[in-house]
């Protein structure tokens, strides 16, 4: 009779549910960590790219900058954003 009662208990099922829940939580935690690391790597790469572009652009003389449509003060925003931002007064004059 005792073996039959042990057979009818839900302990093995509950144990499996707990294990599955713990596994999902671990996978979720790993996914969050992997996502955070990927975003950190992307941010570092973009900062490195911007610094390299800024260094290359500041090495150009004023005439070369004018040829590509940049001024000295527009070099940093263009390097950081990847394009030259238009001022509102420039857009209004068009």
JOKANOR-V847138 format. One record per backbone hydrogen bond with DSSP energy under -0.5 kcal/mol. NH is the residue of the N-H (numbers start at 1). CO is the residue of the C=O. E is the energy in kcal/mol with one decimal. If there is no record, write none. Layout:
NH,CO,E
NH,CO,E
This chain:
5,1,-1.8
6,2,-2.0
7,3,-1.7
8,4,-1.5
9,5,-0.6
9,6,-0.7
14,10,-2.9
15,11,-2.4
16,12,-2.0
17,13,-2.4
18,14,-2.5
19,15,-2.3
20,16,-2.6
21,17,-2.6
22,18,-2.5
23,19,-2.3
24,20,-2.4
25,21,-2.4
26,22,-2.2
27,23,-2.5
28,24,-2.6
29,25,-2.4
30,26,-2.4
31,27,-2.3
32,28,-2.4
33,29,-2.4
34,30,-2.8
35,31,-2.4
36,32,-2.4
37,33,-2.5
38,34,-2.3
39,35,-2.3
40,36,-2.2
41,37,-2.4
42,38,-2.3
43,39,-2.3
44,40,-2.4
45,41,-2.5
46,42,-2.4
47,43,-2.3
48,44,-2.3
49,45,-2.6
50,46,-2.4
51,47,-2.4
52,48,-2.5
53,49,-2.6
54,50,-2.6
55,51,-2.4
56,52,-2.3
57,53,-2.5
58,54,-2.4
59,55,-0.9
60,57,-1.1
65,61,-2.2
66,62,-2.2
67,63,-1.9
68,64,-1.4
69,66,-1.0
70,65,-3.1
74,71,-0.8
75,71,-0.5
75,72,-1.1
78,74,-1.7
79,75,-2.4
80,76,-2.5
81,77,-2.8
82,78,-1.6
85,83,-0.5
91,87,-1.8
92,88,-2.2
93,89,-1.3
94,91,-0.8
